Every structure is written in C-alpha cells, then in structure tokens.
Amino acid sequence: MDSLSQIALGAAVGVATMGRRTAVWKAALWGAVAGTLPDLDVLIDHGDPIRNMVLHRAETHSPFWLTLFSLPFAAAIARLQGEWALWRRWWLAMWLALVTHPLLDGMTVYGTQLGLPFTDHPYGVGSIFIIDPLYTLPLLAGTIWALNSRGSGTGLKANAAGLVLSSAYLGWSVLAQQHVTGIARAALATQGIAAEQVLVTPTAFNTVLWRVVAVAGTHYHEGFYSLRDARPTLSFDRFERGTALAPELQAIDGVQRIMAFSHGFYKLHQQGDRLLITDLRMGQEPTYTFSFAVAERHSPVQPLAVPEQLGMRIDLQRGLAWLWRRAQGELLPPPR
C-alpha cells in the first residue's frame, strides 16, 4: 500500500495497543515510524531496475525478520521514552505495527515475500489497489480523533472503530474479488476462451470497477467489470503475448525474474530495435507501470548490460473520467 496508508495503520495500531499506558501522541508517533520502516528498502539499489522491482518487499517485509527486529527496536523506544517498565507493551505495539505492514502489502497484487527466509515466493491477494481512500480514511479519522481527545475513552474507541472499519473493507474487497472472478470465468467459458490463468484486480482507488486479465496460450485477454453493470458478464479484448520471442529472451536474468515475479502474467514485445518484457498486473493496455527493455534486436539478440525501465502511465484526466463513468455501469471502451 501507499506510504500514507502504512503510516496511518501503524499509528492506529500503536494507539490501540498502548491505550492509556502512555501519551497518545507517543504511541501514534512510534507506531507511524514502525509502519513506514519496512519501505525504506526502496533506498537500496540492487544494480538494475528489474532487481530493484523484484527485491522490493523482501527481507524488510518478512514477519520473521521483523519479529527479530522488533525486540531491540521496542527496547530502545522504551528506554528513550523513560518507560522501561512498559517495554513488553512497547514490544507488542511495535511488533504489531511492523508485521501489519507486510500483511497489508500482501493484499495488493505487487508481490510480498512474506515467507523469507524460508521461501522467496511473492504473495499477493490483489483485492485492493495500492491507493484506496476508503481504506485509509477511517484509520486517519480514528487516530486524529484519539489525538485530539488526548487519550479519552471516546478517542480510543474511535481509533478502534477506524481499525475495524478498514479491516472490514479489506474483507469486503476479497468477497468482491471472488464474486467478479466467478463472473469472469463464466464469461470466458461462454466466449470459448480456454484461460490458463485468470487475474482479477480492482482499478485505481476503488473496489467497484475490476480489471480481468486471462492468459490463454499465445494471447492474453483484458476485460472490465463494474459491480454496477446491468448484466453479470463482460467482454474481452485480445492481445498478442509475444511468446515467439521467448526462445531469444528467456535466458536473460531479468526476463526470468519478471516471469517468476509476475506469476506468468507478462508479455514480450518489440519497440523499435529493443525487446521488452512487461508485467501485465499493474496498469492496463497499453500503459503499464513495469515495462523493461532487456535486449536489442541484432543477430543474435544482444541483451542490454542494464535493463531500462520504460513504464508508462495512463493520461490521468482521460483515465479518471473513463474510470468514473465505467464504474457507474456505462459500457465504455477503455482508453487506448
């Protein structure tokens, strides 16, 4: 999730765990710090943009390593605040603020390596967009209320209510995702598309309009479904997956990494003299956040010494206008 959501979650967890044992501002401050610490791994340069992508949300997002880190971290806070008698409570608060960060990230589609050091599998439920105001606002409102009320019973209840509402929204997102998945699979079967893999994720900032990507052999299919659509079905646009380029590119380290990290939701394509691999999970046709030039078209193909990220973003004004109208149930073609 975005940094603001993680800060808000960490602060709310800190306040809820510490209660009246310490000043609310202290619990909120240190909870916010713990909630954002795992994302400092973005400052690490692994040598090229593909490695930076796939190695984000790795060790710093592992509950195992975060649990070990939480002990000295909480002890240092308790000593700094002159509250050593509360160090066990500080440890519980900081542990919860730290581990809820990767658990929340795991609800997005990106991929979080929750199992390290035992497995580097990138987990991603994909039921919530990386920025969703309906998740974040209850947390912010509850924590601000608690801060303004200086730890009164009403303020702590408001903070707890924010946590309950935001968690309930995550639960709703999973239910909505499963509902749309059923509709998507039925539509694919009706249209004779033998999908090997189906991905269902929400579009930006909401859980009403959903994007469906189905991989079927040498092609992938993209469609959109709104919970406000009049009929429980959707149509798909078909695109080449570029599998003919695989023999020339699959030996390249960066290509192998994206193939694995995307769980097979990728395409290979050519742009001028350059050959690219694109993660199909984040973005929509034809604009994707993570698209990388990995080789140049020569005879034979020449891998680039350092992959170049060429990710594009949709035109915001056009995209938001389409998103709003499509979410209302208007059957509009997506902006291309």
C-alpha positions in Angstrom: 0.0 0.0 0.0 1.0 3.6 -0.2 3.1 5.3 2.5 0.2 7.3 3.9 -1.9 4.1 4.5 1.0 2.4 6.2 1.7 5.4 8.4 -2.0 5.6 9.3 -2.2 1.8 10.0 1.0 1.9 12.2 -0.2 4.9 14.2 -3.7 3.3 14.7 -2.2 0.0 15.8 0.2 1.8 18.2 -2.6 3.8 19.8 -4.9 0.7 20.1 -2.1 -1.4 21.7 -0.7 1.2 24.1 -4.1 2.6 25.1 -3.8 4.8 28.2 -0.4 3.4 29.3 1.4 6.2 27.6 0.6 9.5 25.9 -1.4 9.0 22.7 1.0 11.1 20.7 3.9 8.8 21.6 2.0 5.7 20.7 0.9 7.2 17.4 4.3 8.6 16.5 6.2 5.4 17.1 3.5 3.3 15.5 3.8 5.5 12.4 7.6 5.1 12.4 7.3 1.3 12.7 4.6 1.3 10.0 6.8 3.0 7.5 10.2 1.4 8.3 9.8 -1.7 6.1 9.5 0.6 3.0 12.9 2.1 3.5 14.2 -0.8 1.4 13.4 1.4 -1.6 16.6 3.2 -0.8 18.6 0.1 -1.6 20.0 -0.1 -5.2 20.3 -3.7 -6.3 22.1 -2.8 -9.5 19.3 -2.5 -12.1 15.6 -1.6 -12.2 14.3 -5.2 -12.5 16.2 -6.3 -9.5 15.0 -3.2 -7.6 11.4 -4.2 -8.5 11.5 -7.9 -7.6 13.7 -7.4 -4.5 11.4 -4.7 -3.0 9.2 -6.1 -0.3 11.7 -8.8 0.5 13.6 -9.2 3.8 12.3 -5.9 5.3 8.8 -7.3 4.7 9.3 -10.7 6.2 7.4 -11.2 9.5 10.2 -13.5 10.7 12.9 -10.8 10.4 10.6 -8.0 11.6 9.8 -10.1 14.7 13.5 -10.3 15.5 14.0 -6.6 14.8 11.0 -5.6 17.0 12.7 -6.7 20.2 15.7 -4.2 20.2 13.6 -1.6 18.5 10.9 -1.7 21.2 13.6 -1.8 24.0 15.3 1.3 22.5 11.9 3.2 22.4 11.1 2.2 26.0 14.5 3.4 27.1 14.3 6.6 25.1 10.8 7.5 26.4 11.8 6.7 30.0 9.2 3.9 30.2 11.3 0.8 30.7 8.6 -0.7 32.9 6.4 -0.8 29.8 8.9 -2.3 27.4 6.9 -5.5 26.9 3.9 -3.5 25.9 6.0 -1.3 23.7 7.3 -4.5 22.1 3.8 -5.8 21.4 2.8 -2.5 19.9 5.9 -2.2 17.7 5.7 -5.8 16.6 2.1 -5.4 15.5 2.8 -2.1 13.7 5.8 -3.7 11.9 4.1 -7.0 10.8 0.8 -5.5 9.8 2.8 -3.5 7.2 3.7 -6.5 5.0 0.4 -8.2 5.7 -1.4 -5.2 4.3 1.0 -5.1 1.3 0.2 -8.7 0.7 -3.4 -7.7 -0.1 -2.2 -5.8 -3.2 -1.1 -7.5 -6.4 2.5 -6.4 -6.4 4.0 -9.4 -4.5 5.4 -9.5 -0.9 7.9 -12.1 0.1 6.2 -12.9 3.4 7.9 -16.3 3.8 11.5 -15.2 3.9 14.0 -16.7 4.8 12.2 -20.0 4.1 10.7 -19.1 0.7 11.0 -16.1 -1.6 7.6 -16.7 -3.2 5.9 -13.3 -3.8 2.4 -13.4 -2.2 -0.3 -11.1 -3.5 -4.0 -11.4 -3.0 -4.7 -8.5 -5.3 -8.0 -7.5 -3.9 -7.2 -3.8 -3.2 -5.4 -1.1 -5.2 -2.2 0.3 -3.8 -4.1 3.6 -3.0 -7.7 3.4 -1.8 -9.1 6.3 0.2 -11.9 4.1 1.6 -9.3 2.0 3.4 -7.1 4.9 4.6 -9.7 7.5 5.7 -11.2 5.5 8.7 -7.7 5.0 10.1 -6.8 8.6 9.8 -10.1 9.8 11.2 -9.9 7.4 14.2 -6.2 8.3 15.1 -6.8 12.1 14.7 -9.8 11.8 17.0 -7.8 9.9 19.6 -5.0 12.5 19.4 -7.4 15.4 19.7 -9.2 13.8 22.7 -5.8 13.2 24.4 -6.5 9.5 25.1 -10.1 9.7 26.3 -12.2 6.7 26.2 -14.2 8.1 23.3 -11.0 8.8 21.3 -9.6 5.3 21.9 -13.0 3.8 20.8 -12.9 6.0 17.6 -9.4 4.7 16.9 -10.5 1.1 17.4 -13.5 1.8 15.1 -11.2 3.0 12.4 -9.2 -0.2 12.6 -12.4 -2.3 12.5 -13.8 -0.4 9.5 -10.6 -0.5 7.5 -10.2 -4.2 8.2 -13.8 -4.8 7.2 -13.1 -3.0 4.0 -10.3 -5.4 3.2 -12.7 -8.3 3.9 -15.2 -6.7 1.5 -12.5 -6.4 -1.2 -11.8 -10.2 -1.0 -15.5 -11.0 -1.3 -16.0 -8.6 -4.2 -12.9 -10.1 -5.9 -14.3 -13.6 -5.6 -17.6 -12.5 -7.0 -16.1 -10.9 -10.0 -13.8 -13.9 -10.5 -16.8 -16.2 -10.8 -18.4 -13.9 -13.4 -15.2 -13.6 -15.3 -14.7 -17.3 -15.5 -18.2 -17.9 -16.7 -17.8 -15.2 -19.4 -14.6 -16.7 -20.6 -16.2 -20.2 -20.8 -19.2 -18.7 -22.7 -16.9 -17.0 -25.2 -14.8 -20.1 -25.7 -11.6 -18.7 -24.2 -9.6 -21.5 -22.6 -7.8 -19.5 -19.9 -4.8 -21.0 -18.2 -4.6 -18.2 -15.7 -7.1 -15.5 -14.6 -6.2 -12.4 -12.7 -8.9 -10.2 -11.1 -7.8 -6.8 -9.6 -9.5 -3.5 -8.8 -8.9 -0.5 -10.9 -7.4 2.6 -9.3 -8.8 4.0 -6.0 -11.9 1.7 -5.7 -13.3 -1.8 -5.3 -16.3 -1.2 -7.7 -14.6 -1.5 -11.1 -12.5 -4.5 -11.7 -9.9 -5.5 -14.3 -9.7 -9.1 -15.6 -6.7 -10.5 -17.4 -6.8 -14.0 -18.8 -3.8 -15.8 -20.2 -4.6 -18.2 -22.9 -1.7 -19.7 -24.9 -0.1 -17.1 -27.2 -2.6 -14.4 -26.2 -3.9 -12.6 -23.2 -7.4 -11.1 -22.8 -8.4 -8.0 -20.9 -11.8 -7.0 -19.7 -13.5 -4.8 -17.2 -16.5 -5.4 -14.9 -18.3 -3.0 -12.6 -20.4 -4.1 -9.7 -23.0 -1.7 -11.1 -23.1 -3.3 -14.5 -26.6 -4.2 -15.5 -25.6 -7.8 -16.6 -23.3 -10.2 -14.9 -20.9 -10.7 -17.9 -18.1 -8.9 -19.6 -16.4 -8.7 -23.0 -12.7 -9.1 -23.6 -10.1 -7.6 -25.9 -7.4 -10.0 -27.2 -3.7 -9.1 -27.4 -0.5 -10.9 -28.5 1.6 -12.2 -25.7 4.8 -12.3 -27.7 5.6 -15.9 -27.0 7.6 -16.2 -30.3 10.2 -14.0 -28.6 10.6 -16.3 -25.7 13.4 -18.6 -27.1 15.6 -15.5 -27.7 14.9 -13.8 -24.3 14.2 -16.5 -21.7 17.8 -17.0 -20.8 18.2 -13.3 -19.7 18.3 -13.0 -16.0 15.9 -10.0 -15.8 13.4 -11.8 -18.0 13.4 -14.9 -15.8 12.9 -12.7 -12.8 9.8 -10.9 -14.2 8.4 -14.2 -15.5 8.5 -15.6 -12.0 7.6 -12.5 -10.1 4.5 -11.8 -12.2 3.3 -15.4 -11.8 3.2 -15.7 -15.6 1.2 -12.5 -16.2 3.7 -10.9 -18.6 4.1 -10.1 -22.3 7.2 -9.9 -24.6 7.2 -7.4 -27.3 9.4 -5.2 -29.6 9.6 -1.5 -29.6 11.9 -0.2 -32.4 15.1 -2.2 -32.1 14.5 -3.0 -28.4 12.9 -6.1 -27.0 10.8 -5.6 -23.8 9.1 -7.6 -21.1 6.1 -6.1 -19.3 4.3 -7.1 -16.1 0.6 -7.2 -17.0 -0.6 -7.0 -13.5 -0.1 -3.3 -12.8 -1.6 -0.9 -15.4 -3.9 -1.6 -18.3 -3.5 -2.0 -22.0 -1.4 -0.3 -23.4 0.1 1.5 -20.4 1.9 -0.4 -17.7 4.0 0.7 -14.7 6.6 -2.0 -15.1 7.9 -2.4 -18.6 11.6 -3.1 -19.2 13.8 -3.0 -22.3 16.0 -6.1 -21.8 17.7 -6.6 -25.2 18.4 -5.1 -28.7 17.4 -6.7 -32.0 20.6 -7.8 -33.6 21.7 -11.2 -34.9 21.8 -12.8 -32.4 19.8 -10.8 -29.9 22.1 -8.7 -27.7 21.0 -8.4 -24.0 21.3 -5.0 -22.5 24.0 -4.7 -19.8 21.5 -2.9 -17.6 17.7 -3.2 -18.3 15.9 0.1 -18.8 12.5 0.8 -17.3 10.1 2.2 -19.8 6.9 2.0 -17.8 4.1 4.4 -18.8 1.1 5.8 -17.0 -2.3 6.4 -18.5 -3.3 10.0 -19.1 -4.8 11.0 -15.8 -7.6 13.2 -17.0 -8.8 10.8 -19.6 -8.3 7.8 -17.3 -10.2 9.2 -14.3 -13.1 10.3 -16.5 -13.4 6.8 -18.0 -12.9 5.1 -14.6 -15.7 7.1 -13.0 -18.2 6.6 -15.8 -17.3 2.9 -16.3 -17.6 2.3 -12.6 -21.2 3.7 -12.8 -22.0 0.9 -15.2 -21.6 2.7 -18.5 -20.3 0.2 -21.1 -17.4 2.4 -22.4 -14.3 1.0 -24.2 -11.2 1.6 -22.1 -8.9 4.5 -23.2 -6.1 3.1 -25.5 
